Amino acid sequence: MTLATISKAIKSGKPAVIKERGNPRYVILDWKTYQRLEMVMEDAEDSARLKEALRDPKNKKRIKFSSL
């Protein structure tokens, strides 16, 4: 079943799920999809860090970006 799933994913170019005992265990992605997913995750992490920094009372003094 696993080899068939991998072959299907390679041929179709779409993500494929490999199940183990009926539960999803692994996902096979093509390289472009993986890269896009990685960029989205990095952007989400950056947004979370920015939000945290803006909430910190030490960072109340702000400078306009245009003045840099």
Beta strands, then each sheet from edge to edge (+ up, - down):
strand 1: 16-20
strand 2: 23-28
sheet 1: 1+ 2-
end
